[in-house]
Amino acid sequence: MSNIEIVKRGMQAFAAGDVATLESLLTDDFIFSGPTPQPLHKAEFLGLCQANHTAFPDFDFHASDFQENGDIVTTSAAITGTHLGTLALIPGVPPVPATGKRIHLPEDHLTYTMRDGKLAKLDVVSPPGGSIPAAYAQVGAPLPMP
């Protein structure tokens, strides 16, 4: 399986809330950074996957422009979903009950670092007004600014 195929499989598992498949694709020292206040390790990222699927069961990355350069895979993602379950992505932020509202996030740029056929790192660069804060704002629960 190519690195792009592994990334696509991981994205499909995340979108579907398939934690078992996603876990099998991640290195033990996996790190996720960008849209969360602090980088997440593997267990925390798997928790984010579950929480995201609860909030947005029809979550879709709409990923495009996959590029592979050795152990690096890049792609763009314009996330959509419908807020049909409790939104609780950030610890310490009060949960937001389902609103039925649809989210359309600005395009993120994702960089995956591969190691031994697994996802070792995911860095997400979001435009201003994007990512997790945008999801909260679009369902009517903007995050407090620090």
Number of C-alpha atoms within 10 A of each C-alpha: 6 9 23 20 11 18 24 15 15 22 17 17 18 25 22 21 24 17 19 11 15 22 20 12 20 22 17 14 11 21 20 19 16 16 17 15 10 9 14 20 16 19 14 13 21 20 16 20 20 21 19 24 23 21 24 26 18 17 22 19 18 11 17 12 10 16 14 15 10 9 16 17 20 20 19 19 20 17 19 18 22 19 27 18 18 17 24 19 22 15 8 7 11 12 14 17 15 16 15 14 13 17 19 16 22 17 18 20 18 19 20 22 21 23 15 9 15 21 27 20 22 21 17 21 16 18 12 9 12 19 22 19 19 19 24 18 14 16 19 12 16 13 15 7 5 3
